Amino acid sequence: EALVIAPNDLLHAVPWALLPRLQGLPITVAPSATVWARLSRSPSVIVREVGSLAGPRLDCGVSEATDVASAWNEVGVRVITENVPSRAAVVVRTLAEADIVHIAAHGHHAEDNPLFSSLLMADGPLFAHELVKGVQARHVVLSACDVGRSKIRTGGEALGLTAALLALGAQTVIAAVAPIPDEISAAAAVAYHRALVRGKDAASALAEAIAVTPGAEALCCFGGSL
């Protein structure tokens, strides 16, 4: 079983995995049923290159990025990674080149102006509006607090970092709708990527990662589960 949710503006930031009846169930949160159907009909991601990067001021950031890289290296996938916190330009370039991109960083959702929602990188914040050149990556994992939130404007359009990534080309985005402790986010991220390596789709991989990492229930799968 799997569940697809196209929420209204009041339900867009619900951590669905916390609801008792939904625990363990693969869940995808989509902007609309039409968008989900379009994204889910797309061919499966052929993973040739993975980006695994980290921002500063995270106890586990660089080690998390390294562990994610190791999971993909074990199956022979080329990985873009760094042993230091990455600069914003590196993140932008990696999003434009890799098939899957993992970013461990502090995040901020700007409620008053969602296009200023950001990830903190080594040289400062990377804002949603700076990704205007497009996103080649079809699958993006934001191991960062809060950036799964969106502001819904009149007409039902979601605005925020996750929504921007989906609008610019990503087909699946994993992000949190509430704060998660760094060590829990890191553990869930590694478990998630290991499930992907074994061939799980995004929603199933996330459900598995949450099941083995108590406290990670704020993570959600947005877009289409590829």
Protein Blocks (a to p, Z undefined) as FASTA:
>chain_A
ZZdddddfklmmccfklpmklgoiacdddfbfklmmmmmmpccdddfbdcddddehifkl
mmmmmmmmmmmmmnopacdddfbdcdfklmmmmmmmmmbdcddddddddfklmmlgccdd
fkbccdfklmmnopfblbdcdddehilpccddehiiacdjklmmmmnopabdcddfbdcd
fklmmmmmmmmmmmmmnopafklmmmmmmmmmghilmpccehjaZZ
